[in-house]
Amino acid sequence: MLGRKIFSILSLLALTVLLGACGSEDQSVAVTPVSSIDKETEVTVDDSEIDTQKESATALSVANVGEFMGLVSEGQFISLSSFKSLNGLSSATTVQFYFQKCTGGTADIYDAAEDDGFWGNLWDRMTPELNYGNCNERFTRTASGEYVTRGDDYLSKSEVLAAMKEIVSNGTPVMQMGQAAFSFSYKNVTYTIDLNYPVEINPMMESTRKSDGSTSSSSFIGTYAY
C-alpha cells in the first residue's frame, strides 16, 4: 500500500515537472535578419515642372520698305546668338565674317584718238565697253563671344547703327535684296542692309560708281567659325 502511494507521488511529481517545463518554454519566434536588396528607385517627374517654352531663333521678315525702315530706326537687327543658332554655329566661340573689296572701270574695245577723224570717232561710239578690275583685297568683321570687331573701320555698334539710321532716313530705296534686306542709295553710294545679320556686320554691300565710270565696292562673301 505504501509502495503504491510512493509511486503515485513520484508520478505526480514527474507530471508536475513536465508541465512546468512545457509552460516555461519560450514561445517567441526568432526572426533571422535578411540582408537588404538594392532596388532602383522609380522617380516620377511632374510635367508641369518642365519648361517647354525654350527660346527658338527666328529669321526676320519684312513686308515692305516702310516696315524695313521702321525696324532699322528701332535697331531691330537679329542678335548674334540668334544668327549663330539659325546658321548652325551655336557651339562656335568665334565667327569671322569675310568681305571682299573690288575696284573696276570701263574701257572701249576701240578708243579713237583725237586725230582719227569722223570714221574713227564713229567706230569708237559703236563699239561696246568692257568692265575690268580686281577683287583681290579682303577684310573681316569678327564676332568673339558677344563682341564684334570691325576690321575695316573699327566702328562701335552704336556708331554703325547711327550710320544705318542716317542711310535709311535720308537715302533713296533702290530695291529689296532679301527676306529682310534692302539697298539704299545715299551720297552716291549704294548700301545693302540686312536685318538678318547683327547690326555690327552691316552694311553687307557698298558700291560706288564715279563719273569716269570707275567703280569700287565691298561685299560679304562668307563666314568661318571655330
MARFI-878421 format. One line per field, with one value per residue: residue number from 0; x, z, y negated of N, C-alpha, C in turn. Coordinates in pm, 1 decimal. Each point is the difference from the previous one (the first is absolute). Layout:
BEGIN
num <- [NUM	...]
n.u <- [X	...]
n.w <- [Z	...]
n.v <- [Y	...]
ca.u <- [X	...]
ca.w <- [Z	...]
ca.v <- [Y	...]
c.u <- [X	...]
c.w <- [Z	...]
c.v <- [Y	...]
// end
This chain:
BEGIN
num <- [0	1	2	3	4	5	6	7	8	9	10	11	12	13	14	15	16	17	18	19	20	21	22	23	24	25	26	27	28	29	30	31	32	33	34	35	36	37	38	39	40	41	42	43	44	45	46	47	48	49	50	51	52	53	54	55	56	57	58	59	60	61	62	63	64	65	66	67	68	69	70	71	72	73	74	75	76	77	78	79	80	81	82	83	84	85	86	87	88	89	90	91	92	93	94	95	96	97	98	99	100	101	102	103	104	105	106	107	108	109	110	111	112	113	114	115	116	117	118	119	120	121	122	123	124	125	126	127	128	129	130	131	132	133	134	135	136	137	138	139	140	141	142	143	144	145	146	147	148	149	150	151	152	153	154	155	156	157	158	159	160	161	162	163	164	165	166	167	168	169	170	171	172	173	174	175	176	177	178	179	180	181	182	183	184	185	186	187	188	189	190	191	192	193	194	195	196	197	198	199	200	201	202	203	204	205	206	207	208	209	210	211	212	213	214	215	216	217	218	219	220	221	222	223	224	225]
n.u <- [83.2	101.6	34.6	-133.0	-0.6	114.4	-46.5	-114.5	67.5	83.6	-107.1	-60.9	113.5	12.0	-130.3	14.8	112.0	-64.0	-110.5	81.3	64.2	-116.1	-41.2	122.0	-37.4	106.2	-113.8	97.4	-21.2	116.7	24.6	38.8	86.8	-66.2	108.9	21.6	-95.3	103.9	-78.2	-4.0	18.7	-124.9	37.7	-94.9	-0.9	-25.0	-79.3	-73.9	100.1	-30.3	105.9	-112.3	10.4	83.4	88.7	-66.4	110.5	-40.6	10.2	51.1	-117.4	4.5	-111.5	60.7	38.9	-128.0	-38.5	74.7	-38.3	-122.5	31.3	53.0	-101.0	-63.8	90.4	-104.8	129.1	24.0	-11.5	119.2	-56.3	-99.2	88.0	75.5	-110.2	-39.7	129.9	-48.9	15.7	-99.4	72.8	-0.8	123.1	49.7	-54.4	66.2	-38.8	12.8	68.8	-38.2	109.8	-75.7	85.4	-51.2	-18.8	3.9	-0.5	20.5	-66.7	-62.2	114.1	-83.4	104.0	54.7	101.1	-86.0	-47.0	-88.1	63.3	111.4	-51.5	-48.6	111.3	59.1	-93.9	29.7	122.8	-20.5	-37.7	118.7	-46.2	78.3	80.8	5.1	-3.0	122.1	-69.9	29.7	-109.4	9.9	-116.8	59.0	-82.2	40.2	-66.7	-31.5	130.8	-26.3	107.7	-10.6	53.6	-107.2	-84.1	-9.5	-113.4	-57.7	-70.2	12.5	126.3	5.9	-68.8	72.1	102.2	-47.8	-26.0	118.8	46.4	-76.7	39.7	121.1	11.7	24.4	-115.3	78.4	17.7	-94.2	85.9	-99.2	-13.4	111.9	25.3	51.9	9.2	84.1	-34.4	120.9	1.3	-63.2	-42.1	-0.3	-83.5	39.5	-115.6	43.6	-127.5	23.1	74.3	81.1	-43.0	94.2	-68.3	-100.4	-12.9	-81.9	-38.3	106.2	-58.3	110.0	-65.5	119.0	10.3	123.6	-98.6	97.1	20.2	-56.9	23.9	-81.2	18.2	-99.5	94.9	1.6	-17.0	78.4	-38.9	36.0]
n.w <- [0.0	83.0	-61.7	-2.4	127.9	31.9	-70.6	67.6	114.9	-30.8	-31.0	110.8	71.2	-61.7	15.8	130.1	10.0	-62.6	72.5	105.5	-47.0	-30.1	114.7	39.2	-99.0	-54.3	-11.2	18.4	-118.5	-12.4	-36.0	-97.6	26.4	-96.5	-67.9	3.1	-88.4	-78.2	-4.9	-131.8	45.5	-14.3	-91.0	56.3	-126.1	63.5	-102.5	99.7	49.0	-116.8	-25.9	-64.9	61.5	-57.0	11.7	-109.9	-73.2	-42.2	-129.2	-19.2	-14.2	-112.1	7.0	45.4	-78.4	15.1	0.4	-107.6	-47.1	37.0	-46.4	-107.9	-5.5	23.4	-93.7	-72.6	20.4	-67.6	112.3	54.9	120.0	-42.5	-47.1	108.1	72.3	-74.8	20.6	105.2	60.6	66.6	-38.5	-99.8	41.3	-121.2	-57.6	-109.3	-25.3	-114.7	-34.2	-122.8	-39.0	-81.8	-97.4	-72.7	-130.0	-99.3	-111.5	-102.5	-74.7	-50.6	31.8	-63.2	-71.8	44.4	-67.6	54.4	15.5	-97.0	-88.6	40.8	13.5	-122.3	-41.7	58.0	-52.8	-104.4	46.0	58.0	125.0	51.1	94.3	81.2	67.0	132.9	62.6	5.5	43.4	124.5	75.6	131.4	40.9	118.6	19.7	115.4	35.8	69.8	-22.5	-81.9	-66.4	-47.1	-79.2	-57.0	101.9	71.9	-66.7	99.2	76.7	95.4	-41.4	-9.7	112.6	51.0	-58.4	45.6	112.7	-11.0	-38.4	86.2	85.9	-53.3	-10.8	-118.6	28.6	-20.4	82.2	11.0	93.3	86.2	86.9	42.1	-129.6	4.5	-122.5	46.1	-75.5	45.6	-40.3	-108.9	110.9	-51.3	103.7	33.5	64.2	83.7	36.3	-85.3	7.7	101.6	71.4	81.0	-57.0	12.2	-121.8	-64.2	-61.3	-62.0	-77.6	-62.4	-77.5	-45.2	-22.2	28.3	66.7	78.6	53.9	117.8	58.8	98.3	20.4	71.4	33.6	135.0	76.5	105.3	55.2	125.6]
n.v <- [122.4	6.0	112.3	26.8	-41.1	68.9	104.7	-14.6	-16.2	101.4	72.7	-44.3	28.8	114.8	16.0	-38.8	75.0	100.9	-20.1	-9.1	107.2	60.5	-40.7	41.5	82.3	-58.8	-67.6	-94.4	-60.5	59.3	-131.1	74.6	-102.2	-66.4	28.1	-133.5	-25.5	-35.3	-103.5	-9.4	-122.1	18.0	-90.1	-67.6	-48.0	-111.0	29.8	-44.3	77.7	53.5	-80.4	-0.8	-116.5	86.2	-98.2	-24.0	6.9	-118.9	26.2	-120.8	-57.8	-70.5	-69.3	-109.6	-99.0	-37.1	127.4	17.5	-116.6	41.4	121.3	-58.3	-85.2	113.3	20.6	41.9	19.0	109.8	68.1	-12.0	21.9	-78.8	-85.9	22.6	-12.3	-101.4	-23.3	67.9	-118.9	57.6	103.1	-84.5	-20.2	23.6	-105.9	31.1	-123.2	66.5	-107.8	-29.7	-62.0	-69.8	-15.4	-93.9	17.1	-85.5	70.3	-80.1	88.1	-104.9	-59.0	-81.7	-26.7	-111.1	54.5	86.4	-122.1	-29.5	79.7	-54.8	-119.8	22.0	57.9	-102.5	-78.4	73.5	-1.5	121.0	-21.5	19.0	82.7	-63.1	75.7	-7.3	115.6	-49.8	-103.0	40.5	2.9	-3.6	46.1	-2.5	103.0	-48.7	109.6	-106.6	-5.1	-102.5	40.6	-122.4	92.6	-53.8	-27.0	113.0	-10.8	-67.7	80.8	-91.1	-7.0	133.4	16.7	-98.5	62.6	116.7	-61.0	-56.9	117.0	69.8	-92.0	-9.4	133.4	53.9	62.0	105.0	101.7	95.7	39.7	13.5	99.9	-56.8	-16.6	-122.5	-49.8	-92.9	-102.6	-30.3	-126.5	41.2	55.2	120.8	3.0	120.7	-13.0	93.2	0.4	99.1	-110.9	28.4	-101.8	52.5	100.6	-81.1	-59.7	83.0	-110.5	-51.8	-87.6	-42.9	-84.9	-27.9	-128.4	40.7	60.8	-44.4	118.9	-0.3	113.9	31.8	130.1	46.7	89.5	-7.0	109.8	-14.1	113.2	-26.2]
ca.u <- [-83.2	92.6	71.9	-87.6	-7.0	127.0	-2.5	-94.1	61.7	107.9	-63.2	-56.0	111.9	53.3	-96.0	10.1	124.8	-18.1	-87.8	73.1	96.5	-74.7	-51.1	108.3	66.9	-12.9	-89.2	27.1	61.3	117.8	0.2	135.8	5.5	28.1	81.5	-77.1	17.8	0.0	-107.1	-2.4	-114.8	-75.3	-22.3	-111.6	21.2	-121.3	16.1	-21.6	124.6	90.4	-16.4	-3.8	-2.6	136.1	7.2	46.9	37.4	-83.9	48.4	-87.4	-60.5	-73.8	-95.0	25.2	112.0	-39.0	22.3	145.0	54.6	-39.8	80.7	135.0	-8.2	-11.1	116.0	-48.1	76.7	9.9	111.1	108.8	-32.8	-103.6	64.6	76.9	-94.9	-62.6	98.5	69.3	128.9	-21.9	112.9	120.2	31.8	43.6	-49.2	59.5	-78.9	94.6	-43.9	100.3	-3.6	22.5	11.4	-20.0	-21.8	-47.3	88.8	-54.1	75.0	71.7	4.0	51.0	89.4	-55.0	17.9	-52.9	-100.5	-141.6	-24.8	58.3	-88.6	-122.8	29.9	16.7	-131.9	-75.5	56.2	-44.1	97.9	31.4	31.3	123.4	25.7	44.1	-59.9	106.0	14.6	-104.1	5.2	-89.5	-69.2	12.5	-82.7	59.7	-99.0	-106.5	63.8	39.2	104.9	-3.1	137.6	15.2	-11.0	3.3	-112.0	-72.9	-137.8	-84.1	37.3	-52.6	-145.5	-28.4	22.3	-110.0	-117.7	21.7	-14.5	-139.7	-81.8	29.1	33.9	-107.3	-9.0	29.2	-73.0	7.8	107.2	-16.8	-114.6	-5.3	113.7	-24.4	111.4	-31.6	101.3	19.2	123.1	66.7	40.3	-112.7	22.7	-96.5	-12.6	-75.4	-37.2	30.0	138.1	14.6	17.7	141.3	49.7	-51.9	-79.5	50.3	62.1	12.3	44.3	13.9	36.5	41.0	-40.9	86.0	-33.6	68.2	-84.5	60.6	-105.4	33.6	-116.5	14.5	18.4	-14.4	44.3	84.8	-28.6	76.6]
ca.w <- [0.0	8.5	-128.4	-98.6	29.3	-44.6	-147.0	-42.1	27.3	-97.7	-130.9	4.5	-7.7	-136.4	-86.2	32.2	-58.9	-146.4	-31.4	26.5	-107.7	-118.2	21.6	1.4	-130.6	-70.6	-114.3	-102.4	-123.0	-36.2	-139.6	-51.8	-88.5	-141.0	-53.9	-85.1	-144.6	-71.9	-97.3	-64.3	41.6	-110.4	20.6	-76.2	-29.9	-28.1	-128.7	16.2	43.8	-113.1	-79.0	-142.4	-75.9	-31.7	-104.4	-128.6	-88.9	-118.4	-92.4	-16.0	-132.1	-13.6	-111.7	-91.5	38.0	116.8	118.6	11.5	52.8	140.0	80.7	7.7	91.5	136.8	27.8	9.3	-77.5	68.0	94.8	-40.5	42.7	-90.2	-128.7	12.2	10.8	-130.4	-97.8	50.1	56.3	142.2	81.1	-35.0	86.8	-87.5	-138.2	-84.6	-117.3	-102.3	-104.4	-101.1	-62.7	-144.4	-73.4	-142.6	-87.8	-133.6	-111.1	-132.2	-84.5	-92.0	57.6	-106.9	34.1	-38.5	-143.1	-78.9	-90.1	12.9	0.1	122.4	112.5	-17.5	41.8	144.9	63.3	-29.7	68.8	139.7	105.5	80.9	140.7	45.9	140.4	78.7	133.6	71.2	138.0	91.8	140.0	84.2	117.0	82.5	121.0	103.3	107.2	-42.7	-39.9	-140.7	-40.8	-143.8	-44.4	-106.5	45.6	147.6	57.7	105.7	-34.4	-1.0	-115.7	-119.1	-0.3	-35.2	-144.0	-68.6	13.0	-89.2	-138.7	-35.0	19.9	-98.5	-129.1	-91.5	-16.8	-135.2	-21.9	106.5	-30.6	72.6	88.8	83.0	-45.0	-104.6	-37.3	-1.0	-56.9	88.5	-29.4	-112.0	38.2	20.7	115.0	24.2	143.6	22.9	141.3	46.7	44.6	111.0	-47.3	-20.0	-122.2	-110.7	-113.8	-62.0	-126.6	-31.6	-138.8	-45.2	-141.8	-24.6	-128.9	-107.5	-26.4	91.3	110.6	115.7	77.5	97.6	15.0	87.5	-79.9	75.8	139.3	49.8	143.4	77.4]
ca.v <- [-122.4	-112.5	-6.8	-63.0	-143.8	-62.0	-1.8	-105.8	-131.7	-19.1	-25.2	-134.8	-95.5	3.8	-71.3	-143.7	-51.1	-4.0	-112.7	-125.6	-21.1	-43.7	-135.1	-99.3	-4.7	-129.5	15.8	-102.4	49.1	-80.8	-44.0	-17.7	-118.0	24.0	-109.6	-90.6	16.3	-127.8	-10.0	-131.9	-79.3	-57.3	-142.9	-53.7	-141.3	-75.2	-68.7	-144.0	-60.3	-4.6	-121.4	33.5	-124.9	-38.1	-102.6	48.7	-110.4	-14.7	-102.0	-115.6	-15.3	-125.7	-0.1	-111.9	-84.2	-79.4	83.5	14.0	-124.8	-9.8	92.5	-55.9	-113.4	54.8	84.9	137.6	95.3	128.2	6.3	89.1	136.2	51.5	24.9	123.5	111.3	20.9	45.0	118.2	-40.6	-24.9	45.5	-76.8	-113.0	-109.1	5.5	-102.8	-35.4	-43.7	-92.1	-27.8	-131.7	4.7	-126.4	26.5	-112.9	36.8	-36.3	30.0	91.6	-89.6	-134.6	-86.9	-110.4	-130.1	-25.8	111.6	-51.2	36.1	144.8	56.2	-31.7	75.6	138.0	-4.4	-6.9	121.8	116.8	9.2	-20.1	117.1	-24.2	62.0	-28.6	113.9	16.5	70.8	-45.2	47.9	-41.0	80.0	-50.7	120.3	10.7	84.4	-10.3	-90.5	-125.4	1.9	-94.2	-28.7	-14.6	-99.1	-139.1	1.2	-73.7	68.6	36.2	-120.1	-80.3	66.7	-15.8	-139.3	-13.7	68.1	-85.6	-114.8	46.5	28.8	-120.2	-103.8	58.2	38.3	145.4	46.3	125.1	99.0	94.3	125.3	11.7	-120.8	-79.4	-98.6	-86.2	-142.6	-87.8	-115.5	-72.9	66.9	136.1	91.8	86.7	107.5	24.9	123.7	13.0	135.0	2.4	-94.7	-137.5	-32.7	62.5	-81.4	47.7	121.6	-42.2	-141.8	-13.6	-138.4	-17.4	-138.2	-57.4	50.0	138.9	92.8	45.4	65.3	64.4	103.5	87.8	116.6	121.5	123.9	2.9	108.4	7.9	97.5]
c.u <- [84.9	74.4	-84.2	-7.4	126.2	3.6	-91.0	60.1	108.7	-56.7	-53.8	110.3	56.7	-90.0	8.2	123.0	-13.2	-86.5	69.2	98.9	-68.9	-47.6	107.6	70.9	-27.9	-80.2	26.5	71.4	116.2	-5.3	142.9	3.7	36.0	78.7	-82.7	34.9	-8.2	-107.6	-2.9	-127.6	-67.8	-32.9	-111.7	19.1	-132.7	21.4	-13.9	128.0	100.9	-29.2	8.3	3.1	142.2	0.9	55.6	25.8	-88.5	54.9	-101.7	-52.0	-78.4	-88.1	30.3	112.3	-32.6	22.8	149.1	62.0	-33.3	85.0	143.9	1.9	-5.8	119.3	-34.3	70.9	5.9	120.4	105.7	-32.1	-105.7	58.4	75.9	-92.5	-61.4	96.1	84.4	135.2	-6.3	119.5	127.5	21.4	41.1	-54.8	62.7	-85.5	96.0	-67.5	112.7	-18.7	33.9	13.5	-13.3	-18.9	-52.4	102.0	-66.0	85.9	82.9	-8.2	66.0	91.0	-58.9	6.5	-51.6	-113.5	-138.8	-19.6	58.0	-89.0	-132.8	20.1	14.4	-135.8	-79.3	51.4	-42.7	114.0	20.2	27.6	130.9	18.8	49.1	-68.3	98.3	11.8	-116.6	16.1	-102.5	-68.4	-20.1	-85.1	65.8	-86.0	-116.1	55.7	49.9	105.4	-4.0	142.3	21.7	-4.4	-2.0	-109.0	-67.6	-141.3	-88.6	31.1	-54.1	-150.7	-39.0	16.8	-111.9	-128.1	8.9	-25.3	-146.6	-89.2	16.9	36.3	-123.4	-4.4	24.2	-78.2	13.5	99.7	-15.7	-121.8	-17.5	118.9	-41.2	129.5	-51.0	115.9	10.6	137.4	86.6	55.1	-125.9	36.7	-107.4	4.2	-90.7	-26.7	31.9	149.1	11.3	37.2	146.1	57.9	-43.4	87.0	64.8	67.9	6.5	53.6	-0.7	39.6	29.0	-39.1	84.4	-25.2	68.7	-91.2	85.8	-112.7	59.1	-125.6	34.0	10.4	-11.4	53.2	95.6	-15.9	86.8	-22.7]
c.w <- [0.0	-131.6	-106.9	21.6	-47.7	-150.9	-51.4	19.0	-102.4	-138.5	-8.0	-12.6	-140.7	-96.3	22.9	-63.3	-150.7	-43.0	22.8	-109.2	-126.4	14.3	-6.5	-132.6	-68.5	-126.9	-111.6	-118.1	-36.6	-148.1	-43.7	-95.9	-142.0	-53.9	-96.5	-145.9	-65.4	-106.8	-56.5	36.4	-121.1	31.3	-91.5	-17.3	-36.5	-128.1	12.2	41.4	-113.6	-82.1	-147.7	-87.1	-28.9	-116.4	-128.5	-90.9	-124.1	-86.4	-13.3	-143.4	-2.8	-124.4	-101.7	54.4	122.0	129.4	25.7	64.4	147.5	89.9	12.2	99.7	145.9	37.8	9.0	-100.8	78.2	94.3	-50.5	37.1	-89.9	-137.8	3.3	5.3	-135.7	-103.0	50.3	61.1	151.0	85.8	-26.4	97.8	-81.2	-140.5	-76.2	-125.0	-102.8	-105.3	-101.6	-55.2	-147.4	-55.3	-148.3	-77.8	-132.8	-103.8	-131.0	-69.4	-100.4	57.1	-100.8	54.0	-53.6	-151.2	-88.2	-92.3	24.7	14.5	125.9	120.6	-9.8	44.6	152.6	69.8	-19.6	75.9	146.4	96.8	76.7	144.2	35.4	147.1	71.9	136.0	88.9	147.9	84.8	138.2	78.1	105.6	89.0	125.4	94.7	124.7	-50.1	-49.0	-143.2	-25.9	-151.2	-46.5	-105.8	50.5	153.1	64.4	108.6	-46.6	-10.1	-120.9	-129.1	-9.1	-38.3	-150.4	-79.5	4.7	-94.3	-144.8	-36.7	16.5	-112.4	-138.1	-81.9	-12.9	-145.4	-30.9	122.4	-41.4	69.3	89.2	88.9	-34.2	-113.5	-32.4	-8.8	-64.6	85.7	-28.2	-101.3	33.7	19.6	110.3	4.4	147.7	20.1	149.2	57.0	22.5	114.6	-52.0	-29.9	-127.5	-123.5	-28.0	-65.6	-133.3	-5.7	-142.0	-41.0	-147.4	-23.5	-139.8	-116.0	-30.9	89.7	118.9	112.9	84.4	104.7	20.5	87.7	-85.9	80.8	140.8	23.6	151.1	66.8	149.7]
c.v <- [-124.8	-16.0	-67.0	-150.7	-71.1	-11.9	-111.3	-137.6	-29.9	-32.6	-142.0	-104.9	-6.8	-76.6	-149.4	-62.8	-13.4	-116.2	-133.4	-29.7	-48.3	-143.3	-104.6	-11.8	-133.3	20.9	-101.4	63.1	-91.0	-30.9	-23.8	-118.2	40.6	-118.4	-83.0	21.8	-136.8	2.4	-140.8	-72.9	-62.2	-144.7	-46.0	-149.5	-64.9	-80.7	-150.8	-70.9	-13.0	-124.4	36.2	-124.4	-48.3	-99.3	60.6	-119.1	1.0	-111.6	-112.3	-7.4	-130.2	6.0	-108.6	-87.2	-85.8	76.6	17.6	-124.1	-16.5	88.4	-49.4	-115.1	44.9	87.6	147.0	91.4	131.3	-1.4	97.4	145.0	62.2	29.1	131.7	120.8	33.3	59.6	117.4	-28.2	-20.4	37.4	-79.0	-115.2	-122.4	21.5	-116.3	-18.5	-60.3	-87.9	-14.4	-140.9	14.9	-141.4	31.3	-127.4	48.7	-43.0	38.2	104.6	-80.4	-140.6	-93.6	-107.9	-130.7	-23.0	113.6	-43.1	56.2	149.2	66.2	-23.5	74.1	144.5	10.1	2.8	129.6	122.7	1.3	-27.8	131.1	-42.6	70.4	-36.8	123.9	-0.7	74.0	-36.9	50.2	-61.9	82.0	-86.0	121.8	-7.7	98.1	-13.3	-84.4	-133.4	11.6	-107.6	-15.0	-29.1	-106.1	-143.3	-14.5	-86.3	83.7	31.9	-122.9	-87.6	61.6	-19.0	-142.8	-22.2	65.8	-84.1	-119.5	40.1	19.8	-122.5	-100.8	53.7	33.3	151.4	39.2	126.3	90.5	107.2	134.4	-5.3	-122.1	-89.2	-92.6	-71.8	-143.1	-75.0	-125.1	-60.9	76.0	138.7	83.7	98.6	108.5	35.2	120.9	16.5	137.6	23.7	-100.7	-138.3	-30.9	60.3	-79.7	-121.2	120.8	-29.7	-151.9	-10.3	-146.7	-1.5	-147.6	-44.9	51.4	147.0	99.9	32.7	53.8	57.7	93.0	82.7	120.5	125.9	129.7	-10.1	116.2	1.3	105.7	-24.3]
// end
